[in-house]
Amino acid sequence: MSRIGKAPIEVPKGAQITISDKNVVTVKGPKGTLVQTIDPAISVKLDGTTVTVERPSDAKPHRAMHGLYRALLANMVKGVTDGFVVQQELVGVGYRATVKGQQLQLALGFSHQVAFELPQEIKVTAAQEKGKNPIIRMESADKQLLGQVAAKIRSLRKPEPYKGKGIRFVGEQVRRKAGKAAASK
């Protein structure tokens, strides 16, 4: 039995869950509304302020979907009540980030600026303190979308192992390599 799938999801005050006949779960809260289609084999039950996810058998695909859909629903509930935040830092001389509406302008050491268009569901801010690396802070209720956008931004200039320059998540440790050894006699 899936330990994650068995755990009930507590719905906090301010969040509303509706389950339609076609296994479509809608979660509404102060931070927004999220919708997820659930596989017909998995059943979702709402009991007052608790949501439980059940599977029909112990077949491998059912076991996999059981924990998956429970985790997705838990992330939706957390997203519409608290929201999710991802912070990335730009490490490198001359690396800058500015925000213009829903567009993120990045100077990443290329001969041109990189303009990255963000979805409407994501709020972004860019901060630059003197003597520190620029920080990009993104907020959203949708954890999947936020992670995908953050990965796409990171892929524009991944941290390289020799000097550590590039875009990395705040707190991420980059494995560093030694450069060329001095010529020995």
LINPE-V434039 format. One record per pair of residues at least 12 apart in sequence whose ideal C-beta (glycine too) atoms are under 6 Angstrom apart, sorted by the first residue. I is the first residue (numbers start at 1). GAP is how many residues later the second one is. Records with the same first field share a line. If there is no record, write none. Layout:
I: GAP / GAP
This chain:
2: 61 / 64 / 65
4: 63 / 66
5: 48 / 61 / 62 / 65
8: 42 / 44
9: 42 / 64 / 65 / 68
11: 38
12: 69
14: 15 / 16 / 67
15: 14 / 62 / 65 / 66
16: 12
17: 29
19: 25 / 27
23: 15 / 17
24: 13
25: 13 / 19
27: 49 / 50 / 53
29: 51 / 52
31: 49 / 52 / 110
32: 48 / 109
34: 42
36: 36
38: 31
39: 26
41: 15 / 21
42: 13 / 23 / 27
53: 16 / 17
75: 68
79: 62 / 64
80: 61
83: 56 / 58
84: 56 / 59 / 62
85: 54
86: 52 / 60 / 64
87: 48 / 50 / 83
88: 48 / 79 / 81
89: 44 / 46 / 81
90: 43 / 44 / 77
91: 42 / 73 / 74
92: 17 / 73
95: 13
96: 38
97: 29 / 37 / 39
98: 28
99: 25 / 27
102: 16
103: 12 / 14
104: 12 / 20
108: 49
114: 42
121: 19 / 21 / 24
122: 16 / 18
123: 16
124: 14
125: 12
154: 13
159: 15
161: 15 / 16
162: 15 / 17
